[in-house]
Amino acid sequence: MGPDAGRTVARNAARQGGTYDARVVERLQTWCGGRARLAALLAVCALGLGLRLDYAIRAPFTPVDDARAYTRIATEMSEHGRFAQAGPRAPRLQPATNYSPGLPFVVAGVYEVRGEPDQTAARIVLALLGALAVPLAFALGRRFGGPNAGLVASVPMAIYPAILEYQGMLMTEPLGATLLAATPLCFLKACESRRPAAFAGSGLLLGATVMVRPEFLVFVLLLPAIAAIHLSPRASWRQVVLPAGAIALAACLVILPWTIRNLVVLDRFVPVSTGGGQALFEGSYIDAGPDPQNIQATILAQHPELRRQLIREHSPRPPSGSGRFYLDQVVAALAAQEHPGVRTDAALAQMGRHAYVESLIHRPVDLTEFLAKKAARVWVFGARRIMEKPGWKLFHWALMTLALIGLIVGLMRRRFEFVVIAAIVIVVTAIQAVFVASPRRNLLLLPLVCSLAGFGAVWAWSTARERLAPGRDPSH
């Protein structure tokens, strides 16, 4: 081939590449509703990524207890290949099996690549993954109410302060929010295409979400059931069973290796973690009220012998060195006192079930009020102290109000995607009402909330415009 022919081939390849790039940009512009909206989305995504990287690199806040536990577990996995908490305080803390394995696996993987336990590198990787929640919130909002709804949804997802603060620690919430946003989006697309491979993809995402937050294990049954109900009126039994089975099978394939590991190591069936017993007991302690911060003080006030016992065991001072005990120690001591010789998680689960049955029989009104307050608390209050500031509190309430409006309007229109989101929100709220009610756990739902708020805001705006100018076309 001569030089002229080579230059011709190169020009044709460049022209074809340029044409392909132009087609991609054109499709993106169409999907976003025009060049201006695409530019706005890119700016919001850049803002969300920049804020997350800033928090990940600076790490401006003291890590919470769970973040320290995840750090210890990931370091132990990287250095010794054990899923355990190491260090001088380890015997006084929750066992590592109480924690979900998803985040430690990711962090330990980063440590392996770096060749050392580099928390900054791990936080940066988690920031990159967490930033994906911003375009995912746009995609969900766009699906609900068009590009404008998607843009409105992406802004609070990019700047919500509480999730940014957790991005500066090794915490599950940012990663879980991304996974939980991707799961229903993939599920809804699968219900449209009806391809088993697409349903399997949503199952894989669901399995990864469960590995990060075990309470979502219930959706391994719920999502296949929703898919079966949705597909059954217009499909044969085979076309119903295969997609539903693909979701459940794919999710179980992600979870199964860890379940087998637990069966071998713990000698009992534990799908993901053993923390459910403690969460159930703490969530059942009706005398402490809906705020889990009151549980430890209430237990010690009702069982003063525990304080004396813990002081003897940890003399000369509590392990924190600040005059307090860990809640884990208090509930473990109570479990050992109430059920000597029984595993702590099993004893706490039994105590939690017993407390709920006793409250249902003897204090049904108090129990109803207790559960209702817990369910409301996780939505009314924002996670982290920054959300208590007046401006951010108003921002949080406005976001929740718009999301509620969007959900109600979508359900009134009987749209399937809103039924799916409503099922997720209701089930997660019910789990929080029964177990420990913490606004932090609802941060995983933030992309869904933002997408509903985006739809609610666009609906409210268009409705107001129509009423103010009845003859005006709302599209202009």
N, C-alpha and C positions, 0 to 999 in steps of 0.2 A: 504494500500500500504506500503510495507516494505522500509527500507532505501536504499537498493540496487536498487529497482525499481524507487524510487524517484531520485536517482543520475542518473539513465539511462535516465529518462525523461528530467532532467535538461541538460544532455550532448546533447541529441537529439535537444532540443530547442536551445541550444547555437550553435550547428552545423548548424541548419536551419537559425538562425539569422545571423551567420557568412556567410553562403552561400548567403543570401539575400543582406547583406552589400557588399559582393564581386560583386554581379551582378550589384548593383547600381553603384559602383565605375567603373566597367567595362563599363557600359553604358555611364557614364560620360566621361570616357577616349575616347570612340568611338566617342561621340558627339563632343568632343573638338579636335579630330584628334590625339590622343595619350597622353601618360602620361606626356611628357614634356610640351605639350601645356596646359594640364589641370593644371599642376603646375604653369605655367606662368600666366594663367587666375586667379587662386586663389591669386597669388602674386599681380596682378594688382587690383583685387577686394579689397584685404586687404589694399593696398595703398590708393585706393579711399575712403574706409571707414575710415581709420585712419586720412586722411587729413580732411574729413568732420567732424569727431568727434572733431578734434583739433580746427577747426574754431568754431564749435558749443559751445564748452566749454569755449574757451578763449574769443570769441566775440571781435576780435581785432579792429574792425572798427566801427565808429559811424554810427548808423542805419540811413538809408535814411528816407525821410518823409513818404513814403508809409509803411515802416516797423513800424514806430511809430504809424501810424494809425491802422495797423493790431493789434498791441499790445494793443492799447486802446480799440478797438472793442472786442477783445478776453477777456480782463479783465472785461469789462462791461457785456459780455455774461455770464461769469463765476460767477460774484458776484451778478448781478441783473437780469440776464435773458433777457437783452435787446440788440438788435443789434444796437449799437449807439456808437458815440465817446463821451467820458466823459473827464472832465478836464477843466482847465481855458481857454485853447485855442480852445476848441471844437466849440464854435459858429463862429469862424473865419475860420474854416477848411471846407473841403468838407463834405457833409453829408455822414453818414456811408453807405447809400444805393448806393453810387457811387462805393463802393468796392465789390469785389466778396466775397461770404460767405464761400467758401471752406476752406481756410486757417484758418480763425478765428474759425470755427467749430472744426478743428483738435486741434488747440492750446487750446481752451476752454475745450475740452475733456481731454487733458493732465492736465490742471489746476484742473479739477474736480477729476481726479485720485489722484493727488498729494495733494489735499485739500487746495491749495493756488496757487496764480499766480506765478509759477516758470518758468521763461523764459528759464533758462538753460536746464531744463528738456524738455521743448517744442522744443528747438533747437536740442537737442540730438535725440528726436523722429523724427524730420524732417530730421536730418542727416542720420538716419537709412533708412528712406524712400528714400531720395535723392541718397544714395549709390546704391540702386537697379538699377539706370540708367546705371551703369557700366556693369553688366552682360547683361542687356537688349540691350545695344549697341553692345556687343559681339554677342548676338543672332541674331540681325538684320544684322550685318556685315557677320556673318557666313551664313546666309540665302542668302545674295547677292553674296558672293564670297568665301565661305568656311572658315575653322577655322583660317587660316592665316589672312584673311580680318577681322574676328571677333576680333582677338587679336590686330591688328593695330587699330581697332575702339575703343577698350576698354581703350587704354592708354590715348589719349587726353580727353576722357570722365572722366577719373579718376583725371586728374591734371589740367584741364582748370581753370585758376585762378579766372575769374569773377564769375563763378557759385559757387566756393568755398567761395568767399567773401560774396555772398548772403546767403550761408549756415550758416554764422555767424550772420545772422539777421533773423527776422521773415518775410520772403519774399516768394512769390509764385513760383519763378522760379525753384528752385530745385525740389519741389514737382510736379510742372507742367511738368517738363522734364521727370520725371519717368512715370507719367500717359500718356503723349503723346508718349513715346517710347513703352509702353505696348499696347496702343490702336491699332496702325497699325499692330503690331506683332500678336495680337490676331485676328485682322480682316483678315489678310492674311492666317492664319491657318484655320479660319472659311471658307474662300473661297475654301480651299482645301478639308476640310471635308464635307462641305455643311450641317452641322448640325445646326438647328435653335438655339440650346442651345449655341453653340460656337459664333454665330452671336449676341445672346443676351449678352454674356459675353463682346464682344467688345463694345456693346452699353452701358453697365454699366460703362465700363472704360471711354468711351467718355463722358457720363453724368458727371462723377466725374471730368474729365478734364474741362468741361464747368463751373462747379461750382468753379473751381480754376481760370480759365481765360475765361471770358464770350465771348470774340471774337471768340472762337471756336464753338459757337452755330451754325454757318453755316454748320459745318460738320454733324450735326444731319440730314440734308437733303442731303449733298454731299456723305457721305459714303454709305447710302442705295442706292443712284442713281448709284454709281460705282459698288456696288454689283449686282444690277439688270442688268446693262449693261454687266458685266462679266459673269453672269450666264445664261442670256437669250438665247444665241445661242444653248445651250446644255440641256435646261431644259424646263419643262412645266411652264405655268404661275403661278401655285401654288408653284412650287419649286423656283420661282423667288420672288414672293410676300412675302412668309413667311420669308425667311432670311432677306430681306430688311426691312420688317415690324418689325422683331425682334430687329434689330439694333435701329430703330427709337423709338420703344415702350420702350425698356430698357433704352435708354438715357433719354427719357421724364419722366420715372418713377423716375429717380434720381433727375431731375430738378423740377418736378411738385410740390412737397410739398413747395419748396421755392417760386415758382411762385404763388401758392395759398396764401401763407403768404403775399407776396407783394400786391396781389389783395385786401386782407383784410386791411392791414396796410396802404398802399399807395392809396387805392381806384382807382387803375388803373392797366392795364396789363403791368407788368415788369417781363420778364422771369427770369433774374438773377440780374442785377444791372442797375442803372440809369446813370452810368458814360459814356455811349456812346455819349451823347450829347456834353459834354465838350471835349471828345477826337475828335469828328468830327469837332467841331469848331476850336480847336487848330490845327488840321491837315489841315484845309482849309485856314489858314492864310498865304497866299502866299507871302506877303511882308516880313515875318519873315524868309523866306528861309527854307531849309529842316531840320535845326537843331532846335528842340523844345526848346532848352535853350534860343533862341533869342525871343521867342514869347512875354514874359512879357515886355521886354524892348521896343519892337516894338509897342505893344498896348499902353503903357504909353507915348511913343513919339508921337503917332498919336492922343492920347486922353489925353492931359495934365490935363484936368479937373478931370479925375479919380484919379490922384495922390493927388490933393488937397482934393477931397472928402474922400479918404481913410485916409489921414492925419487927417482930422477933426474927422472921425469916430473912429480912433484909437489913438487919442492924449493921451499922449505926444509923442509917438514914435511907429514905426511899431511893430507888435506883436512878431516878431522874436528877437527884441532887437538888431539887427545888421544892421539896416538901410535899410531893404528891406521888401517888402510885399510878401505874398504868391501868386503864380499864381492863385490859386483857388479864392482868394479875387478879383483879378483884373478882371478875366473873369466874375465872378458873378456880379461885379459892372457894367461891360459893358452890360451884359445881362439885368440887371434891368433898365439901361438907355435906351437901344434900345427897350425893350419889357416890360414896367412896368406892374406889376400885373400878369405876366406869370411865371410859375415855371422855375427855373433856367435851369434845364436840357432840358426842352422843348424849351425854348428860345434859348439856345446855339445850339441845334440840328437844329432849324429853321435857325439860322444865318449861320451855317456851310453849309447847303444845298443851301441857297441863295448865299453864297460866291462862291461855286463851279459853280453854274449856271452862275453867273456874269462873272467869270473867263473864263468859257467855251465860252461864247458869245463874250466877249471883249478882252480877253487875252489868246487865245488858245495856242499860242506858249509858253508863259510863264508858263501856266498851265502844258503843256506836260513836259517841262523841270523840273518844280517843282516836279511833280509826279515821274519822272525818277530819279531825285537826291535823293528823299526820299527812293525809292525802293532800290537804290544802297547803300545808306548810312547804312542801317541796316545790310548789309552783309560785307561791306568794313571795317567798324569800329567795334572794339570789345567793349563790355560793361565794364564799370569801368576804372579808370585811369591806372591801372596796365597794361592793354592791349595796352596802348600808349608807353610803353617801347619798345625799338627796338627789343629785343629778342622775347618778347611775340607778338609784332606786326607781325614779320616775321612768327612766329608759327601760328598765326591766319590766315594770308594770305595763307600759305602753306596748312592749313586745308581746307580752303574754295576752293582753287584751286583743290585739290585732290577730294573734294566732287563734284565739278562741273564736273570734268573728269569722276568720277564714275557715276554720274547721266546721262551724255550724252551717255556714253558707254552702260549703262543699257537700256536706251530708244532706242538706235539704235538696240539693240538685241531684242526689242519688248517684254520685260519681264514685266509681269503684276505687280509685286511688285514695280518696278521702276515707273510705271505709277501712282500707289497709292501714293508713296512718292513725286513724282513730283507734283501731284495735291495738296497735303498738303502744300508743299513749295510755290507753285505759289499762292495759295489762301491766305496764311499767309502774303506773300510779298505784295499782292494786298491790303489786309486789312491795312497793315502798310503804304502803299503809300497813302491811302485815309484818314486814321486816323493819330494819332501821330506816327511818325517814330522813334522808339528807338531801338538800338541794344539790349537793355536789354530784350525786348520781344522775340527776336529770340533765347534767351537761352533755351527756351522750346523746340526748334528744334534741340538742340545740339546733343542728341543721334542719331537722324536721319542723321545729318550732319556727325558725326563721322563714322557712319556705311557706308555712301556713300564714305567718304574719305578712309576708310579701303579697300573697293572694288576698288576704283580708284588707290590706292597705289599698291595693289597686281596686278591689271591689267597692270599698267605701268611697274612694275618690271618684270613681266613675258613677256611682249611684248619686253622690252629692252633685256632680256636674249635670246629670240628667234632670235632677229635680230643680236645680237653679236655672237650667236652660233646656226645657222639655223638648224643643225642636232641634236641638243641636246633636250632630253626629258625635258620639263619644270617642270615635277613633281619631278625631282631629283635635 
